[in-house]
């Protein structure tokens, strides 16, 4: 779930390196939604889908990202 990653990033020391393809996919969703600022690696086609070439770097969780994570967790 992308929101679980967002919550982890919210508490992480940034910039953070993301190496797992499934996490990078979630990060791509969060970046598209404007919840994080991140550099994503290039992709290449593999049988049945795509794979990332390299790592992603998360620079920051945006103010909207903090609000979304707090709302999701029920935090005030």
C-alpha positions as CSV (number, residue, x, y, z in Angstrom):
1,X,0.0,0.0,0.0
2,X,1.5,3.4,-0.9
3,X,0.3,5.0,2.3
4,X,2.4,2.5,4.4
5,X,5.5,3.7,2.4
6,X,4.4,7.3,2.9
7,X,4.2,6.8,6.7
8,X,7.6,5.2,6.8
9,X,9.1,8.1,4.7
10,X,7.4,10.6,6.9
11,X,9.5,9.3,9.9
12,X,12.7,8.5,7.9
13,X,15.8,10.5,7.6
14,X,15.8,12.0,4.2
15,X,17.1,11.9,1.5
16,X,16.3,8.1,1.5
17,X,17.3,5.5,-1.1
18,X,14.6,3.1,-2.2
19,X,15.9,-0.1,-3.9
20,X,13.0,-2.5,-4.1
21,X,11.0,-2.4,-7.4
22,X,7.7,-2.8,-5.7
23,X,8.5,0.1,-3.4
24,X,9.7,2.2,-6.3
25,X,6.3,1.5,-8.0
26,X,4.5,2.8,-4.9
27,X,6.8,5.8,-4.7
28,X,5.9,6.6,-8.3
29,X,2.2,6.7,-7.2
30,X,3.0,9.0,-4.3
31,X,5.1,11.3,-6.5
32,X,2.3,11.5,-9.1
33,X,-0.1,12.5,-6.3
34,X,2.2,15.2,-5.1
35,X,2.8,13.6,-1.7
36,X,6.6,13.2,-2.1
37,X,9.5,14.7,-4.1
38,X,11.6,12.0,-5.5
39,X,14.0,11.1,-8.4
40,X,12.9,7.8,-10.0
41,X,15.1,5.5,-12.0
42,X,14.5,4.6,-15.6
43,X,12.5,1.5,-16.4
44,X,13.0,-1.2,-18.9
45,X,10.5,-3.8,-20.2
46,X,10.8,-7.4,-19.0
47,X,8.6,-10.3,-19.7
48,X,5.2,-9.6,-18.1
49,X,5.9,-6.0,-17.0
50,X,8.6,-3.5,-16.3
51,X,11.7,-3.3,-14.0
52,X,13.5,-0.3,-12.7
53,X,17.2,0.4,-13.6
54,X,18.8,1.7,-10.4
55,X,17.4,3.2,-7.2
56,X,15.0,5.9,-6.3
57,X,15.9,8.8,-4.1
58,X,13.2,10.5,-1.9
59,X,14.1,14.1,-1.1
60,X,11.1,15.1,1.0
61,X,7.6,14.4,2.0
62,X,5.5,17.4,0.8
63,X,3.1,19.3,3.1
64,X,0.3,17.5,1.4
65,X,2.0,14.2,2.1
66,X,2.2,14.9,5.8
67,X,-1.5,15.8,5.8
68,X,-2.4,12.7,3.9
69,X,-0.3,10.4,6.2
70,X,-1.8,12.0,9.3
71,X,-5.3,11.7,8.1
72,X,-4.8,8.1,7.1
73,X,-3.4,7.2,10.6
74,X,-6.0,9.2,12.4
75,X,-3.4,11.5,13.9
76,X,-4.3,15.1,14.5
